[in-house]
Amino acid sequence: MYGVVVCPRCKRAKGVNLKQKTTTCQCGFEIYVVPARIRARAVTARELAPLVGQVSAEIAGGTGEYRRARAPAPRKRSRDVHLRVIGIAAKARDRRSRVRSAAIELTRELEVFSMADWERVLAGLGIPNPAQALATLMQENTVFEPKAGFFRAVTLSP
């Protein structure tokens, strides 16, 4: 069992094995573990390091700042719709799946997509002749044209 104690002289937090009787602080002061107040407890030594940091932050009065620093940064989503679609469609194994996935993802992102959007995504996927690929999807009834020049993938609701 491990714990965090605070040096009474310099007010620094220190991780200790609770089976020990004494420990020495960085300032040279000898701390008796048994009568000392245990500020936090951990089962393993790996769990001890974050606890020492947290107790140090509490002593300094900045636990909110400590939590913000330890929190993982939120992943930023790409602002470019086309790059997101290319990233998702590129995961498919064969050409046909990539083309179909690109149409579905463009519909998810934009509701209806234009020929310019379609060409940009297929260029990013390295697929030549986007007009032919779109015509194939329209023949298979995977994509339809709700308005002239705009397309939408047929999605089945679960």
FENFENSUL-V206358 format. One record per pair of residues at least 24 apart in sequence whose ideal C-beta (glycine too) atoms are under 8 Angstrom apart, sorted by the first residue. I is the first residue (numbers start at 1). J is the second residue. D is the distance in Angstrom with one decimal. If there is no record, write none. Layout:
i = (I & I)
j = (J & J)
d = (D & D)
//
This chain:
i = (1 & 1 & 1 & 2 & 2 & 2 & 2 & 2 & 2 & 2 & 3 & 3 & 3 & 3 & 3 & 3 & 4 & 4 & 4 & 4 & 4 & 4 & 4 & 4 & 4 & 5 & 5 & 5 & 5 & 5 & 5 & 6 & 6 & 6 & 6 & 6 & 7 & 11 & 12 & 13 & 13 & 13 & 13 & 13 & 14 & 15 & 15 & 15 & 15 & 15 & 15 & 81 & 81 & 81 & 81 & 82 & 82 & 82 & 82 & 83 & 84 & 85 & 85 & 86 & 86 & 86 & 89 & 89 & 90 & 95 & 98 & 98 & 99 & 99 & 99 & 99 & 99 & 100 & 100 & 100 & 103 & 103 & 103 & 103 & 103 & 103 & 104 & 104 & 106 & 107 & 107 & 107 & 108 & 111 & 112 & 112 & 112 & 112 & 112 & 113 & 113 & 113 & 114 & 114 & 114 & 115 & 115 & 118)
j = (41 & 42 & 43 & 41 & 42 & 43 & 44 & 45 & 47 & 48 & 33 & 38 & 39 & 40 & 41 & 42 & 38 & 39 & 40 & 41 & 42 & 48 & 51 & 52 & 55 & 31 & 33 & 36 & 37 & 38 & 39 & 36 & 37 & 39 & 55 & 59 & 31 & 59 & 56 & 39 & 52 & 55 & 56 & 59 & 52 & 42 & 45 & 48 & 49 & 51 & 52 & 106 & 109 & 110 & 117 & 117 & 120 & 121 & 124 & 124 & 109 & 109 & 121 & 121 & 124 & 125 & 121 & 125 & 125 & 127 & 125 & 127 & 125 & 127 & 133 & 136 & 137 & 137 & 142 & 153 & 134 & 137 & 142 & 143 & 151 & 153 & 153 & 155 & 153 & 152 & 153 & 155 & 155 & 152 & 146 & 147 & 150 & 151 & 152 & 150 & 151 & 152 & 149 & 150 & 151 & 149 & 151 & 151)
d = (6.6 & 7.7 & 6.7 & 7.1 & 4.6 & 7.4 & 7.2 & 5.9 & 7.4 & 4.7 & 7.9 & 4.2 & 7.5 & 6.6 & 5.0 & 7.1 & 6.9 & 4.7 & 4.4 & 7.9 & 8.0 & 7.2 & 5.2 & 5.4 & 4.8 & 5.9 & 6.6 & 4.5 & 7.1 & 6.3 & 6.7 & 7.8 & 7.3 & 6.1 & 7.0 & 6.7 & 6.0 & 5.9 & 7.2 & 6.9 & 5.0 & 4.1 & 4.5 & 6.5 & 7.0 & 7.9 & 7.7 & 4.3 & 7.0 & 7.1 & 4.7 & 7.9 & 4.7 & 6.4 & 7.9 & 6.8 & 5.1 & 5.5 & 6.6 & 7.4 & 6.7 & 6.2 & 5.2 & 5.8 & 4.0 & 6.0 & 7.0 & 6.0 & 6.1 & 6.5 & 5.6 & 6.8 & 8.0 & 6.4 & 4.9 & 7.6 & 6.7 & 6.8 & 6.0 & 7.9 & 7.9 & 5.7 & 6.5 & 5.2 & 7.5 & 4.3 & 4.7 & 6.5 & 7.2 & 5.2 & 4.1 & 6.6 & 8.0 & 7.0 & 6.2 & 6.9 & 4.3 & 6.6 & 5.0 & 6.9 & 5.7 & 7.4 & 6.2 & 5.8 & 7.6 & 6.6 & 7.7 & 6.9)
//
